[in-house]
Amino acid sequence: MSAATHLDERERQGAADGTLDASRALAVAAHLATCAECAADVARLRSLVSLVREEPMAVTTEEDLWPSIRLRIEAAKVVRLGAADDGARPARRRRGIGIAATIVAAALLLAALAQMQRVRVPPAAPAASAATQLDAAFASVADSSRAFEEESNALLNELEMRRAMLRPHASAALDSDLAVIDRSIDELKAAIARDPKNLALQRLLAASYREKVDLLRRANNAG
Amino acid sequence: MRGDRYATRTLAGAVLLAMGVGHARAQRATTAEPLLRSHALHRGAPVKMFVPSGTVRLVGWDRESIEIRGRLGRAAQMSLTGSDSGGVKLVVEEPAGATTSASRLDIYMPRQSQLSLKTVDASVDATDIGGWYYTVSGSLRIGGSMSTVEAESMSGDIALAATTAWARVRTGAGRLLVSGAPEDVDASTVGGALDIATSAILRGRFASVTGDIRYASSFAPRSLFEFSDHSGAVEFLLPRDVSARFELSSVMGAIDNGFMQPRPAASGVRSLSLTLGAGNANVVVRTFRGTVRLRSS
């Protein structure tokens, strides 16, 4: 695997969601350190995976809930123990047990729902704030755009040197498709100039550059 | 479920009918065609082919050999070189300006061959052969079963109807149909329509610049999808019992929700989050000017 060959889709997806085995992960990490395009794509995939995992409606399993349940039970114990001298201990103890039982019941119910719905289980929520995550996603997508733009410029230069070898039909198809993609890029850049913090626009721009890179690679095979 | 099958069949039928002329021609070739060349070939060995024009039917078989049957165009010449373990290379050459549309080849090779096929404007129909397919303006139809497949064209039509773990499919102005049972799919067009008619996909990334994208099926449980289009429409024709969570957004286009009783999670002027059924799949859609439509089948 070299920077010239690039990671295949499964390696990119695996790097993004952390499902590669240890030996493969090392090789992939080494490649990512030297290949801006793969690194940008993996960053983009990570951002997609994190978006999915951040969904507020995701169902949590009993295992994921237990640490927080335990904390709350412990917290309840502290209150109960500290209040033992006031003579109200039995009633508070019953209330504490009731709270704990309710929480455990809720956890079991959610776990059962998760099993029934077979929803992918997200890992524990990251501590970073939503704003920080949004900034990270924005930076990641902007990096993707830049990487694709640089690669498209390099491919375009390479293609121009080989342009005479293209069959007329391929050359015409290339020009037509390039014009379509460049129009979309221009439109998106104008929209981003008006609304620079719009993540959706940045993602669409990255997608358009990706299409341009793919088109130029195909054109390089058409000679 | 019945609606789902109906929608899938309708879309697949319409697109296959439109793309089927070359395919039907290719299907007429039979093993009764004269044998042109044959060579021993181990399973898994690479096979490189350059067949500029005509029709090519590729069939994976369980023998350890490659066999080429059919007829060449009048001015065309063919060479088959290589070794059984190192792989073979098949080249069809045409004199400049020659018209060889009459070339018709049936090629049989081991199912596990790693194919690398390039054509200019040939119609290719392949079954049970994975690898890399490329055509400038011809058509590609890939079916059967293989581990991975990559199909690319500048302007030709591509129909993927295969069972495969991973597929990457690209065309420019051509039409692209994804059916069969692929698991991970990355498919895009520049201006051509992109149709998806399968519920087998576990991870899908579909994109176009100006072509319309249509998805007519249900979603596999726990599947992840990303759709992106600049100015083409992204349309979903879904069964009423669909189970998916949608994040739909369009910068300038409309979002048209044809489901009667969705459970919207959030909505803005041109964005909509909603859950249908249990929300078992995750679907993200982004367009700039294209309309996003949800329809029940």
Boltz contact constraints between the chains, C-beta under 6 A:
constraints:
  - contact:
      token1: [A, 9]
      token2: [B, 166]
      max_distance: 6.0
  - contact:
      token1: [A, 9]
      token2: [B, 186]
      max_distance: 6.0
  - contact:
      token1: [A, 52]
      token2: [B, 282]
      max_distance: 6.0
  - contact:
      token1: [A, 117]
      token2: [B, 278]
      max_distance: 6.0
  - contact:
      token1: [A, 118]
      token2: [B, 221]
      max_distance: 6.0
  - contact:
      token1: [A, 120]
      token2: [B, 222]
      max_distance: 6.0
  - contact:
      token1: [A, 169]
      token2: [B, 137]
      max_distance: 6.0
  - contact:
      token1: [A, 170]
      token2: [B, 136]
      max_distance: 6.0
  - contact:
      token1: [A, 170]
      token2: [B, 154]
      max_distance: 6.0
  - contact:
      token1: [A, 173]
      token2: [B, 154]
      max_distance: 6.0
  - contact:
      token1: [A, 173]
      token2: [B, 155]
      max_distance: 6.0
  - contact:
      token1: [A, 173]
      token2: [B, 172]
      max_distance: 6.0
  - contact:
      token1: [A, 177]
      token2: [B, 172]
      max_distance: 6.0
  - contact:
      token1: [A, 177]
      token2: [B, 190]
      max_distance: 6.0
  - contact:
      token1: [A, 180]
      token2: [B, 190]
      max_distance: 6.0
  - contact:
      token1: [A, 180]
      token2: [B, 191]
      max_distance: 6.0
  - contact:
      token1: [A, 180]
      token2: [B, 209]
      max_distance: 6.0
  - contact:
      token1: [A, 180]
      token2: [B, 210]
      max_distance: 6.0
  - contact:
      token1: [A, 181]
      token2: [B, 209]
      max_distance: 6.0
  - contact:
      token1: [A, 184]
      token2: [B, 209]
      max_distance: 6.0
  - contact:
      token1: [A, 184]
      token2: [B, 230]
      max_distance: 6.0
  - contact:
      token1: [A, 200]
      token2: [B, 249]
      max_distance: 6.0
  - contact:
      token1: [A, 200]
      token2: [B, 286]
      max_distance: 6.0
  - contact:
      token1: [A, 203]
      token2: [B, 286]
      max_distance: 6.0
  - contact:
      token1: [A, 204]
      token2: [B, 286]
      max_distance: 6.0
  - contact:
      token1: [A, 204]
      token2: [B, 288]
      max_distance: 6.0
  - contact:
      token1: [A, 207]
      token2: [B, 207]
      max_distance: 6.0
  - contact:
      token1: [A, 207]
      token2: [B, 228]
      max_distance: 6.0
  - contact:
      token1: [A, 211]
      token2: [B, 209]
      max_distance: 6.0
  - contact:
      token1: [A, 214]
      token2: [B, 170]
      max_distance: 6.0
  - contact:
      token1: [A, 218]
      token2: [B, 152]
      max_distance: 6.0
  - contact:
      token1: [A, 218]
      token2: [B, 154]
      max_distance: 6.0
  - contact:
      token1: [A, 221]
      token2: [B, 134]
      max_distance: 6.0
  - contact:
      token1: [A, 222]
      token2: [B, 136]
      max_distance: 6.0
  - contact:
      token1: [A, 222]
      token2: [B, 154]
      max_distance: 6.0
